[in-house]
Amino acid sequence: MIAFCEKCHGMVTYSIKTIILKKEIKEKTCKFQGMKAYCTECGNELFVASIHDQNLIRLEKEYKNSNGCK
Ligand SMILES: [Zn+2]
């Protein structure tokens, strides 16, 4: 599990934290359990495409169920 860190300016290992994310869709605020990646060197939040995709899938599920969207 490595990704590019802007602060370290290189490829670093990262850790994943599960957190509650909020996203607004069509005037509703959707809460869902998402993931974020953090650089193990400096703690900077990293953009990881596969994690971003996972979050989108989870958000989509939540939006369809509408349990988390109010
Ligand atoms: Zn870093």
N, CA, C, O and the ligand as a Tripos MOL2 file, in Angstrom:
@<TRIPOS>MOLECULE
protein
  281   279    71     0     0
PROTEIN
NO_CHARGES

@<TRIPOS>ATOM
      1 N           0.8320   -1.1960    0.0000 N.3       1 MET1
      2 CA          0.0000    0.0000    0.0000 C.3       1 MET1
      3 C           0.8760    1.2580    0.0000 C.2       1 MET1
      4 O           1.2460    1.7660    1.0580 O.2       1 MET1
      5 N           1.1940    1.7410   -1.1750 N.am      2 ILE2
      6 CA          1.9500    2.9880   -1.2390 C.3       2 ILE2
      7 C           1.2370    3.9840   -2.1540 C.2       2 ILE2
      8 O           0.5130    3.6050   -3.0740 O.2       2 ILE2
      9 N           1.4600    5.2470   -1.8770 N.am      3 ALA3
     10 CA          0.8720    6.3180   -2.6730 C.3       3 ALA3
     11 C           1.8140    7.5140   -2.6290 C.2       3 ALA3
     12 O           2.7590    7.5470   -1.8410 O.2       3 ALA3
     13 N           1.5470    8.4850   -3.4770 N.am      4 PHE4
     14 CA          2.3980    9.6670   -3.5140 C.3       4 PHE4
     15 C           1.9660   10.6780   -2.4560 C.2       4 PHE4
     16 O           0.7900   11.0270   -2.3510 O.2       4 PHE4
     17 N           2.9330   11.1390   -1.6790 N.am      5 CYS5
     18 CA          2.6630   12.1810   -0.6890 C.3       5 CYS5
     19 C           3.2900   13.4900   -1.1780 C.2       5 CYS5
     20 O           4.4780   13.5540   -1.4920 O.2       5 CYS5
     21 N           2.4530   14.5270   -1.2300 N.am      6 GLU6
     22 CA          2.9400   15.8250   -1.7170 C.3       6 GLU6
     23 C           3.9530   16.4390   -0.7610 C.2       6 GLU6
     24 O           4.9210   17.0730   -1.1800 O.2       6 GLU6
     25 N           3.7110   16.2380    0.5370 N.am      7 LYS7
     26 CA          4.5990   16.8470    1.5340 C.3       7 LYS7
     27 C           5.9510   16.1590    1.5760 C.2       7 LYS7
     28 O           6.9910   16.8100    1.6630 O.2       7 LYS7
     29 N           5.9230   14.8210    1.5130 N.am      8 CYS8
     30 CA          7.1850   14.0670    1.5270 C.3       8 CYS8
     31 C           7.8110   14.0690    0.1250 C.2       8 CYS8
     32 O           8.9900   13.7540   -0.0370 O.2       8 CYS8
     33 N           7.0380   14.4130   -0.8440 N.am      9 HIS9
     34 CA          7.4260   14.4180   -2.2470 C.3       9 HIS9
     35 C           8.0420   13.0780   -2.6610 C.2       9 HIS9
     36 O           9.1560   13.0120   -3.1790 O.2       9 HIS9
     37 N           7.2910   12.0400   -2.4190 N.am     10 GLY10
     38 CA          7.7410   10.7140   -2.8090 C.3      10 GLY10
     39 C           6.6920    9.6810   -2.4940 C.2      10 GLY10
     40 O           5.6500    9.9790   -1.9110 O.2      10 GLY10
     41 N           6.9850    8.4550   -2.8920 N.am     11 MET11
     42 CA          6.0630    7.3760   -2.6090 C.3      11 MET11
     43 C           6.2310    6.9540   -1.1490 C.2      11 MET11
     44 O           7.3450    6.7290   -0.6750 O.2      11 MET11
     45 N           5.1210    6.8550   -0.4600 N.am     12 VAL12
     46 CA          5.1470    6.5210    0.9590 C.3      12 VAL12
     47 C           4.1170    5.4160    1.2470 C.2      12 VAL12
     48 O           3.1980    5.1870    0.4600 O.2      12 VAL12
     49 N           4.2860    4.7520    2.3690 N.am     13 THR13
     50 CA          3.2380    3.8400    2.8060 C.3      13 THR13
     51 C           2.1700    4.6630    3.5030 C.2      13 THR13
     52 O           2.4500    5.7350    4.0400 O.2      13 THR13
     53 N           0.9670    4.1670    3.4910 N.am     14 TYR14
     54 CA         -0.1060    4.9160    4.1430 C.3      14 TYR14
     55 C          -0.9600    4.0020    5.0020 C.2      14 TYR14
     56 O          -1.0060    2.7880    4.8040 O.2      14 TYR14
     57 N          -1.6300    4.6150    5.9520 N.am     15 SER15
     58 CA         -2.5720    3.8750    6.7850 C.3      15 SER15
     59 C          -3.9700    4.3550    6.4590 C.2      15 SER15
     60 O          -4.1650    5.4920    6.0290 O.2      15 SER15
     61 N          -4.9440    3.4770    6.6670 N.am     16 ILE16
     62 CA         -6.3320    3.8100    6.3420 C.3      16 ILE16
     63 C          -7.1330    3.9590    7.6250 C.2      16 ILE16
     64 O          -7.0710    3.1140    8.5190 O.2      16 ILE16
     65 N          -7.8800    5.0410    7.6980 N.am     17 LYS17
     66 CA         -8.7850    5.2290    8.8280 C.3      17 LYS17
     67 C         -10.2140    5.2320    8.3200 C.2      17 LYS17
     68 O         -10.5230    5.8190    7.2830 O.2      17 LYS17
     69 N         -11.0690    4.5740    9.0610 N.am     18 THR18
     70 CA        -12.4930    4.5780    8.7270 C.3      18 THR18
     71 C         -13.1480    5.7290    9.4690 C.2      18 THR18
     72 O         -13.0660    5.8150   10.6940 O.2      18 THR18
     73 N         -13.7890    6.6010    8.7330 N.am     19 ILE19
     74 CA        -14.4290    7.7590    9.3560 C.3      19 ILE19
     75 C         -15.8010    7.9950    8.7380 C.2      19 ILE19
     76 O         -16.1230    7.4720    7.6710 O.2      19 ILE19
     77 N         -16.5910    8.7870    9.4320 N.am     20 ILE20
     78 CA        -17.8990    9.1650    8.8860 C.3      20 ILE20
     79 C         -17.7030   10.3800    7.9830 C.2      20 ILE20
     80 O         -17.2320   11.4310    8.4190 O.2      20 ILE20
     81 N         -18.0710   10.2130    6.7320 N.am     21 LEU21
     82 CA        -17.9560   11.3080    5.7750 C.3      21 LEU21
     83 C         -19.3340   11.8930    5.5030 C.2      21 LEU21
     84 O         -20.3510   11.2070    5.6090 O.2      21 LEU21
     85 N         -19.3450   13.1660    5.1500 N.am     22 LYS22
     86 CA        -20.5990   13.8280    4.7870 C.3      22 LYS22
     87 C         -20.4960   14.3360    3.3700 C.2      22 LYS22
     88 O         -19.4640   14.8630    2.9560 O.2      22 LYS22
     89 N         -21.5690   14.1750    2.6360 N.am     23 LYS23
     90 CA        -21.5720   14.6650    1.2670 C.3      23 LYS23
     91 C         -22.9660   15.1910    0.9590 C.2      23 LYS23
     92 O         -23.9620   14.5540    1.3000 O.2      23 LYS23
     93 N         -23.0380   16.3390    0.3230 N.am     24 GLU24
     94 CA        -24.3500   16.8770   -0.0240 C.3      24 GLU24
     95 C         -24.7410   16.4710   -1.4370 C.2      24 GLU24
     96 O         -24.0040   16.6900   -2.3990 O.2      24 GLU24
     97 N         -25.9230   15.8740   -1.5310 N.am     25 ILE25
     98 CA        -26.4630   15.5090   -2.8360 C.3      25 ILE25
     99 C         -27.8860   16.0440   -2.9300 C.2      25 ILE25
    100 O         -28.7360   15.7230   -2.0990 O.2      25 ILE25
    101 N         -28.1290   16.8360   -3.9160 N.am     26 LYS26
    102 CA        -29.4710   17.3820   -4.1480 C.3      26 LYS26
    103 C         -30.1190   17.9090   -2.8660 C.2      26 LYS26
    104 O         -31.2350   17.5250   -2.5150 O.2      26 LYS26
    105 N         -29.4110   18.7770   -2.1890 N.am     27 GLU27
    106 CA        -29.8840   19.4520   -0.9770 C.3      27 GLU27
    107 C         -30.0690   18.5320    0.2110 C.2      27 GLU27
    108 O         -30.5910   18.9500    1.2440 O.2      27 GLU27
    109 N         -29.6500   17.2810    0.0780 N.am     28 LYS28
    110 CA        -29.6610   16.3800    1.2210 C.3      28 LYS28
    111 C         -28.2190   16.1590    1.6600 C.2      28 LYS28
    112 O         -27.2950   16.1330    0.8480 O.2      28 LYS28
    113 N         -28.0590   16.0020    2.9600 N.am     29 THR29
    114 CA        -26.7290   15.6930    3.4610 C.3      29 THR29
    115 C         -26.6480   14.2000    3.7610 C.2      29 THR29
    116 O         -27.3790   13.6860    4.6080 O.2      29 THR29
    117 N         -25.7710   13.5290    3.0740 N.am     30 CYS30
    118 CA        -25.6140   12.0920    3.2520 C.3      30 CYS30
    119 C         -24.4110   11.8130    4.1380 C.2      30 CYS30
    120 O         -23.3100   12.3120    3.9050 O.2      30 CYS30
    121 N         -24.6500   11.0100    5.1500 N.am     31 LYS31
    122 CA        -23.5540   10.5450    5.9930 C.3      31 LYS31
    123 C         -23.2840    9.0990    5.6400 C.2      31 LYS31
    124 O         -24.2060    8.3000    5.4770 O.2      31 LYS31
    125 N         -22.0460    8.7830    5.5270 N.am     32 PHE32
    126 CA        -21.7100    7.3840    5.2590 C.3      32 PHE32
    127 C         -20.3330    7.0630    5.8100 C.2      32 PHE32
    128 O         -19.5020    7.9430    6.0360 O.2      32 PHE32
    129 N         -20.1250    5.7760    6.0160 N.am     33 GLN33
    130 CA        -18.8400    5.3520    6.5290 C.3      33 GLN33
    131 C         -17.8560    5.2400    5.3770 C.2      33 GLN33
    132 O         -17.9990    4.3850    4.5040 O.2      33 GLN33
    133 N         -16.8750    6.0970    5.3850 N.am     34 GLY34
    134 CA        -15.9010    6.1020    4.3140 C.3      34 GLY34
    135 C         -14.4980    5.8690    4.8470 C.2      34 GLY34
    136 O         -14.2970    5.6200    6.0360 O.2      34 GLY34
    137 N         -13.5460    5.9550    3.9530 N.am     35 MET35
    138 CA        -12.1610    5.7280    4.3540 C.3      35 MET35
    139 C         -11.2850    6.8900    3.9010 C.2      35 MET35
    140 O         -11.5450    7.5340    2.8850 O.2      35 MET35
    141 N         -10.2540    7.1340    4.6780 N.am     36 LYS36
    142 CA         -9.2580    8.1180    4.2730 C.3      36 LYS36
    143 C          -7.8790    7.5380    4.4800 C.2      36 LYS36
    144 O          -7.6460    6.7490    5.3950 O.2      36 LYS36
    145 N          -6.9630    7.9450    3.6070 N.am     37 ALA37
    146 CA         -5.5950    7.4390    3.6800 C.3      37 ALA37
    147 C          -4.6820    8.5360    4.2060 C.2      37 ALA37
    148 O          -4.7760    9.6950    3.8010 O.2      37 ALA37
    149 N          -3.7930    8.1450    5.1200 N.am     38 TYR38
    150 CA         -2.8510    9.1020    5.6890 C.3      38 TYR38
    151 C          -1.4250    8.5880    5.5500 C.2      38 TYR38
    152 O          -1.1430    7.4090    5.7620 O.2      38 TYR38
    153 N          -0.5480    9.4920    5.1930 N.am     39 CYS39
    154 CA          0.8770    9.1870    5.0960 C.3      39 CYS39
    155 C           1.4120    8.7480    6.4580 C.2      39 CYS39
    156 O           1.1760    9.4110    7.4680 O.2      39 CYS39
    157 N           2.1310    7.6330    6.4770 N.am     40 THR40
    158 CA          2.6830    7.1710    7.7600 C.3      40 THR40
    159 C           3.9130    7.9810    8.1580 C.2      40 THR40
    160 O           4.3480    7.9280    9.3090 O.2      40 THR40
    161 N           4.4740    8.7330    7.2080 N.am     41 GLU41
    162 CA          5.6630    9.5430    7.4970 C.3      41 GLU41
    163 C           5.2980   10.8730    8.1520 C.2      41 GLU41
    164 O           5.8680   11.2410    9.1800 O.2      41 GLU41
    165 N           4.3520   11.5890    7.5600 N.am     42 CYS42
    166 CA          4.0550   12.9480    8.0220 C.3      42 CYS42
    167 C           2.6000   13.1590    8.4500 C.2      42 CYS42
    168 O           2.2600   14.2070    9.0000 O.2      42 CYS42
    169 N           1.7450   12.1690    8.2010 N.am     43 GLY43
    170 CA          0.3520   12.3000    8.6190 C.3      43 GLY43
    171 C          -0.5300   13.0480    7.6400 C.2      43 GLY43
    172 O          -1.7190   13.2420    7.8940 O.2      43 GLY43
    173 N           0.0370   13.4650    6.5320 N.am     44 ASN44
    174 CA         -0.7160   14.1790    5.5060 C.3      44 ASN44
    175 C          -1.7870   13.2700    4.8960 C.2      44 ASN44
    176 O          -1.5620   12.0760    4.7000 O.2      44 ASN44
    177 N          -2.9580   13.8510    4.5990 N.am     45 GLU45
    178 CA         -3.9990   13.0670    3.9470 C.3      45 GLU45
    179 C          -3.6340   12.8700    2.4820 C.2      45 GLU45
    180 O          -3.2530   13.8160    1.7940 O.2      45 GLU45
    181 N          -3.7540   11.6440    2.0180 N.am     46 LEU46
    182 CA         -3.3630   11.3380    0.6480 C.3      46 LEU46
    183 C          -4.5740   11.0210   -0.2070 C.2      46 LEU46
    184 O          -5.5750   10.4920    0.2760 O.2      46 LEU46
    185 N          -4.4680   11.3510   -1.4790 N.am     47 PHE47
    186 CA         -5.5160   10.9400   -2.4060 C.3      47 PHE47
    187 C          -5.1320    9.5940   -2.9990 C.2      47 PHE47
    188 O          -4.1120    9.4700   -3.6770 O.2      47 PHE47
    189 N          -5.9660    8.5800   -2.7350 N.am     48 VAL48
    190 CA         -5.7400    7.2550   -3.2900 C.3      48 VAL48
    191 C          -6.9710    6.8830   -4.1110 C.2      48 VAL48
    192 O          -8.0810    6.7960   -3.5880 O.2      48 VAL48
    193 N          -6.7540    6.6670   -5.4060 N.am     49 ALA49
    194 CA         -7.8720    6.4720   -6.3320 C.3      49 ALA49
    195 C          -8.7880    5.3160   -5.9190 C.2      49 ALA49
    196 O         -10.0110    5.4350   -5.9910 O.2      49 ALA49
    197 N          -8.1970    4.2010   -5.4880 N.am     50 SER50
    198 CA         -9.0150    3.0340   -5.1390 C.3      50 SER50
    199 C          -9.8880    3.3110   -3.9090 C.2      50 SER50
    200 O         -11.0130    2.8220   -3.8180 O.2      50 SER50
    201 N          -9.3620    4.0950   -2.9720 N.am     51 ILE51
    202 CA        -10.1360    4.4540   -1.7840 C.3      51 ILE51
    203 C         -11.2420    5.4430   -2.1540 C.2      51 ILE51
    204 O         -12.3620    5.3580   -1.6520 O.2      51 ILE51
    205 N         -10.9120    6.3630   -3.0230 N.am     52 HIS52
    206 CA        -11.8960    7.3300   -3.5120 C.3      52 HIS52
    207 C         -13.0660    6.5950   -4.1880 C.2      52 HIS52
    208 O         -14.2300    6.9400   -3.9810 O.2      52 HIS52
    209 N         -12.7430    5.5940   -4.9850 N.am     53 ASP53
    210 CA        -13.7800    4.8050   -5.6700 C.3      53 ASP53
    211 C         -14.6570    4.0620   -4.6750 C.2      53 ASP53
    212 O         -15.8800    4.0250   -4.8060 O.2      53 ASP53
    213 N         -14.0060    3.4700   -3.6750 N.am     54 GLN54
    214 CA        -14.7490    2.7640   -2.6270 C.3      54 GLN54
    215 C         -15.7270    3.6990   -1.9220 C.2      54 GLN54
    216 O         -16.8700    3.3300   -1.6530 O.2      54 GLN54
    217 N         -15.2690    4.9020   -1.6290 N.am     55 ASN55
    218 CA        -16.1160    5.8800   -0.9540 C.3      55 ASN55
    219 C         -17.3210    6.2480   -1.8140 C.2      55 ASN55
    220 O         -18.4310    6.4060   -1.3050 O.2      55 ASN55
    221 N         -17.0980    6.3820   -3.1080 N.am     56 LEU56
    222 CA        -18.1930    6.7310   -4.0140 C.3      56 LEU56
    223 C         -19.2500    5.6290   -4.0520 C.2      56 LEU56
    224 O         -20.4490    5.9010   -4.0920 O.2      56 LEU56
    225 N         -18.7790    4.3680   -4.0380 N.am     57 ILE57
    226 CA        -19.7040    3.2260   -4.0550 C.3      57 ILE57
    227 C         -20.5410    3.2120   -2.7790 C.2      57 ILE57
    228 O         -21.7500    2.9830   -2.8160 O.2      57 ILE57
    229 N         -19.8810    3.4600   -1.6540 N.am     58 ARG58
    230 CA        -20.5860    3.4930   -0.3660 C.3      58 ARG58
    231 C         -21.5920    4.6320   -0.3080 C.2      58 ARG58
    232 O         -22.7090    4.4670    0.1800 O.2      58 ARG58
    233 N         -21.1850    5.7770   -0.8080 N.am     59 LEU59
    234 CA        -22.0690    6.9390   -0.8220 C.3      59 LEU59
    235 C         -23.2940    6.6540   -1.6820 C.2      59 LEU59
    236 O         -24.4170    6.9870   -1.3040 O.2      59 LEU59
    237 N         -23.0750    6.0420   -2.8300 N.am     60 GLU60
    238 CA        -24.1570    5.7130   -3.7490 C.3      60 GLU60
    239 C         -25.1630    4.7710   -3.0850 C.2      60 GLU60
    240 O         -26.3730    4.9510   -3.2230 O.2      60 GLU60
    241 N         -24.6600    3.7730   -2.3690 N.am     61 LYS61
    242 CA        -25.5260    2.8370   -1.6370 C.3      61 LYS61
    243 C         -26.3640    3.5810   -0.6170 C.2      61 LYS61
    244 O         -27.5730    3.3740   -0.5090 O.2      61 LYS61
    245 N         -25.6970    4.4570    0.1340 N.am     62 GLU62
    246 CA        -26.3640    5.2050    1.1920 C.3      62 GLU62
    247 C         -27.4320    6.1140    0.6010 C.2      62 GLU62
    248 O         -28.5120    6.2800    1.1670 O.2      62 GLU62
    249 N         -27.1160    6.6870   -0.5260 N.am     63 TYR63
    250 CA        -28.0590    7.6010   -1.1750 C.3      63 TYR63
    251 C         -29.2890    6.8400   -1.6520 C.2      63 TYR63
    252 O         -30.4080    7.3420   -1.5410 O.2      63 TYR63
    253 N         -29.0960    5.6420   -2.1780 N.am     64 LYS64
    254 CA        -30.2230    4.8350   -2.6560 C.3      64 LYS64
    255 C         -31.0860    4.3460   -1.5020 C.2      64 LYS64
    256 O         -32.3140    4.3360   -1.5920 O.2      64 LYS64
    257 N         -30.4350    3.9400   -0.4180 N.am     65 ASN65
    258 CA        -31.1880    3.5200    0.7680 C.3      65 ASN65
    259 C         -31.8780    4.7180    1.4210 C.2      65 ASN65
    260 O         -32.9520    4.6130    2.0140 O.2      65 ASN65
    261 N         -31.2070    5.8590    1.2810 N.am     66 SER66
    262 CA        -31.6040    7.1530    1.8560 C.3      66 SER66
    263 C         -31.6950    7.1340    3.3790 C.2      66 SER66
    264 O         -32.2380    8.0620    3.9790 O.2      66 SER66
    265 N         -31.1730    6.0980    4.0000 N.am     67 ASN67
    266 CA        -31.1270    6.0590    5.4700 C.3      67 ASN67
    267 C         -30.2410    7.1740    6.0070 C.2      67 ASN67
    268 O         -30.5850    7.8520    6.9760 O.2      67 ASN67
    269 N         -29.1170    7.3460    5.3710 N.am     68 GLY68
    270 CA        -28.1560    8.3210    5.8790 C.3      68 GLY68
    271 C         -28.3390    9.6980    5.2870 C.2      68 GLY68
    272 O         -27.5840   10.6100    5.6220 O.2      68 GLY68
    273 N         -29.3250    9.8810    4.4130 N.am     69 CYS69
    274 CA        -29.5140   11.1690    3.7370 C.3      69 CYS69
    275 C         -30.7460   11.8830    4.2410 C.2      69 CYS69
    276 O         -31.8590   11.3600    4.1740 O.2      69 CYS69
    277 N         -30.5330   13.0930    4.7500 N.am     70 LYS70
    278 CA        -31.6790   13.8670    5.2400 C.3      70 LYS70
    279 C         -31.6210   15.2910    4.7140 C.2      70 LYS70
    280 O         -32.5010   16.0970    5.0170 O.2      70 LYS70
    281 ZN          4.0830   12.4230    3.8630 Zn       71 ZN71
@<TRIPOS>BOND
     1     1     2 1
     2     2     3 1
     3     3     4 2
     4     3     5 am
     5     5     6 1
     6     6     7 1
     7     7     8 2
     8     7     9 am
     9     9    10 1
    10    10    11 1
    11    11    12 2
    12    11    13 am
    13    13    14 1
    14    14    15 1
    15    15    16 2
    16    15    17 am
    17    17    18 1
    18    18    19 1
    19    19    20 2
    20    19    21 am
    21    21    22 1
    22    22    23 1
    23    23    24 2
    24    23    25 am
    25    25    26 1
    26    26    27 1
    27    27    28 2
    28    27    29 am
    29    29    30 1
    30    30    31 1
    31    31    32 2
    32    31    33 am
    33    33    34 1
    34    34    35 1
    35    35    36 2
    36    35    37 am
    37    37    38 1
    38    38    39 1
    39    39    40 2
    40    39    41 am
    41    41    42 1
    42    42    43 1
    43    43    44 2
    44    43    45 am
    45    45    46 1
    46    46    47 1
    47    47    48 2
    48    47    49 am
    49    49    50 1
    50    50    51 1
    51    51    52 2
    52    51    53 am
    53    53    54 1
    54    54    55 1
    55    55    56 2
    56    55    57 am
    57    57    58 1
    58    58    59 1
    59    59    60 2
    60    59    61 am
    61    61    62 1
    62    62    63 1
    63    63    64 2
    64    63    65 am
    65    65    66 1
    66    66    67 1
    67    67    68 2
    68    67    69 am
    69    69    70 1
    70    70    71 1
    71    71    72 2
    72    71    73 am
    73    73    74 1
    74    74    75 1
    75    75    76 2
    76    75    77 am
    77    77    78 1
    78    78    79 1
    79    79    80 2
    80    79    81 am
    81    81    82 1
    82    82    83 1
    83    83    84 2
    84    83    85 am
    85    85    86 1
    86    86    87 1
    87    87    88 2
    88    87    89 am
    89    89    90 1
    90    90    91 1
    91    91    92 2
    92    91    93 am
    93    93    94 1
    94    94    95 1
    95    95    96 2
    96    95    97 am
    97    97    98 1
    98    98    99 1
    99    99   100 2
   100    99   101 am
   101   101   102 1
   102   102   103 1
   103   103   104 2
   104   103   105 am
   105   105   106 1
   106   106   107 1
   107   107   108 2
   108   107   109 am
   109   109   110 1
   110   110   111 1
   111   111   112 2
   112   111   113 am
   113   113   114 1
   114   114   115 1
   115   115   116 2
   116   115   117 am
   117   117   118 1
   118   118   119 1
   119   119   120 2
   120   119   121 am
   121   121   122 1
   122   122   123 1
   123   123   124 2
   124   123   125 am
   125   125   126 1
   126   126   127 1
   127   127   128 2
   128   127   129 am
   129   129   130 1
   130   130   131 1
   131   131   132 2
   132   131   133 am
   133   133   134 1
   134   134   135 1
   135   135   136 2
   136   135   137 am
   137   137   138 1
   138   138   139 1
   139   139   140 2
   140   139   141 am
   141   141   142 1
   142   142   143 1
   143   143   144 2
   144   143   145 am
   145   145   146 1
   146   146   147 1
   147   147   148 2
   148   147   149 am
   149   149   150 1
   150   150   151 1
   151   151   152 2
   152   151   153 am
   153   153   154 1
   154   154   155 1
   155   155   156 2
   156   155   157 am
   157   157   158 1
   158   158   159 1
   159   159   160 2
   160   159   161 am
   161   161   162 1
   162   162   163 1
   163   163   164 2
   164   163   165 am
   165   165   166 1
   166   166   167 1
   167   167   168 2
   168   167   169 am
   169   169   170 1
   170   170   171 1
   171   171   172 2
   172   171   173 am
   173   173   174 1
   174   174   175 1
   175   175   176 2
   176   175   177 am
   177   177   178 1
   178   178   179 1
   179   179   180 2
   180   179   181 am
   181   181   182 1
   182   182   183 1
   183   183   184 2
   184   183   185 am
   185   185   186 1
   186   186   187 1
   187   187   188 2
   188   187   189 am
   189   189   190 1
   190   190   191 1
   191   191   192 2
   192   191   193 am
   193   193   194 1
   194   194   195 1
   195   195   196 2
   196   195   197 am
   197   197   198 1
   198   198   199 1
   199   199   200 2
   200   199   201 am
   201   201   202 1
   202   202   203 1
   203   203   204 2
   204   203   205 am
   205   205   206 1
   206   206   207 1
   207   207   208 2
   208   207   209 am
   209   209   210 1
   210   210   211 1
   211   211   212 2
   212   211   213 am
   213   213   214 1
   214   214   215 1
   215   215   216 2
   216   215   217 am
   217   217   218 1
   218   218   219 1
   219   219   220 2
   220   219   221 am
   221   221   222 1
   222   222   223 1
   223   223   224 2
   224   223   225 am
   225   225   226 1
   226   226   227 1
   227   227   228 2
   228   227   229 am
   229   229   230 1
   230   230   231 1
   231   231   232 2
   232   231   233 am
   233   233   234 1
   234   234   235 1
   235   235   236 2
   236   235   237 am
   237   237   238 1
   238   238   239 1
   239   239   240 2
   240   239   241 am
   241   241   242 1
   242   242   243 1
   243   243   244 2
   244   243   245 am
   245   245   246 1
   246   246   247 1
   247   247   248 2
   248   247   249 am
   249   249   250 1
   250   250   251 1
   251   251   252 2
   252   251   253 am
   253   253   254 1
   254   254   255 1
   255   255   256 2
   256   255   257 am
   257   257   258 1
   258   258   259 1
   259   259   260 2
   260   259   261 am
   261   261   262 1
   262   262   263 1
   263   263   264 2
   264   263   265 am
   265   265   266 1
   266   266   267 1
   267   267   268 2
   268   267   269 am
   269   269   270 1
   270   270   271 1
   271   271   272 2
   272   271   273 am
   273   273   274 1
   274   274   275 1
   275   275   276 2
   276   275   277 am
   277   277   278 1
   278   278   279 1
   279   279   280 2
@<TRIPOS>SUBSTRUCTURE
     1 MET1         2 RESIDUE 1 A MET
     2 ILE2         6 RESIDUE 1 A ILE
     3 ALA3        10 RESIDUE 1 A ALA
     4 PHE4        14 RESIDUE 1 A PHE
     5 CYS5        18 RESIDUE 1 A CYS
     6 GLU6        22 RESIDUE 1 A GLU
     7 LYS7        26 RESIDUE 1 A LYS
     8 CYS8        30 RESIDUE 1 A CYS
     9 HIS9        34 RESIDUE 1 A HIS
    10 GLY10       38 RESIDUE 1 A GLY
    11 MET11       42 RESIDUE 1 A MET
    12 VAL12       46 RESIDUE 1 A VAL
    13 THR13       50 RESIDUE 1 A THR
    14 TYR14       54 RESIDUE 1 A TYR
    15 SER15       58 RESIDUE 1 A SER
    16 ILE16       62 RESIDUE 1 A ILE
    17 LYS17       66 RESIDUE 1 A LYS
    18 THR18       70 RESIDUE 1 A THR
    19 ILE19       74 RESIDUE 1 A ILE
    20 ILE20       78 RESIDUE 1 A ILE
    21 LEU21       82 RESIDUE 1 A LEU
    22 LYS22       86 RESIDUE 1 A LYS
    23 LYS23       90 RESIDUE 1 A LYS
    24 GLU24       94 RESIDUE 1 A GLU
    25 ILE25       98 RESIDUE 1 A ILE
    26 LYS26      102 RESIDUE 1 A LYS
    27 GLU27      106 RESIDUE 1 A GLU
    28 LYS28      110 RESIDUE 1 A LYS
    29 THR29      114 RESIDUE 1 A THR
    30 CYS30      118 RESIDUE 1 A CYS
    31 LYS31      122 RESIDUE 1 A LYS
    32 PHE32      126 RESIDUE 1 A PHE
    33 GLN33      130 RESIDUE 1 A GLN
    34 GLY34      134 RESIDUE 1 A GLY
    35 MET35      138 RESIDUE 1 A MET
    36 LYS36      142 RESIDUE 1 A LYS
    37 ALA37      146 RESIDUE 1 A ALA
    38 TYR38      150 RESIDUE 1 A TYR
    39 CYS39      154 RESIDUE 1 A CYS
    40 THR40      158 RESIDUE 1 A THR
    41 GLU41      162 RESIDUE 1 A GLU
    42 CYS42      166 RESIDUE 1 A CYS
    43 GLY43      170 RESIDUE 1 A GLY
    44 ASN44      174 RESIDUE 1 A ASN
    45 GLU45      178 RESIDUE 1 A GLU
    46 LEU46      182 RESIDUE 1 A LEU
    47 PHE47      186 RESIDUE 1 A PHE
    48 VAL48      190 RESIDUE 1 A VAL
    49 ALA49      194 RESIDUE 1 A ALA
    50 SER50      198 RESIDUE 1 A SER
    51 ILE51      202 RESIDUE 1 A ILE
    52 HIS52      206 RESIDUE 1 A HIS
    53 ASP53      210 RESIDUE 1 A ASP
    54 GLN54      214 RESIDUE 1 A GLN
    55 ASN55      218 RESIDUE 1 A ASN
    56 LEU56      222 RESIDUE 1 A LEU
    57 ILE57      226 RESIDUE 1 A ILE
    58 ARG58      230 RESIDUE 1 A ARG
    59 LEU59      234 RESIDUE 1 A LEU
    60 GLU60      238 RESIDUE 1 A GLU
    61 LYS61      242 RESIDUE 1 A LYS
    62 GLU62      246 RESIDUE 1 A GLU
    63 TYR63      250 RESIDUE 1 A TYR
    64 LYS64      254 RESIDUE 1 A LYS
    65 ASN65      258 RESIDUE 1 A ASN
    66 SER66      262 RESIDUE 1 A SER
    67 ASN67      266 RESIDUE 1 A ASN
    68 GLY68      270 RESIDUE 1 A GLY
    69 CYS69      274 RESIDUE 1 A CYS
    70 LYS70      278 RESIDUE 1 A LYS
    71 ZN71       281 GROUP 0 **** ****
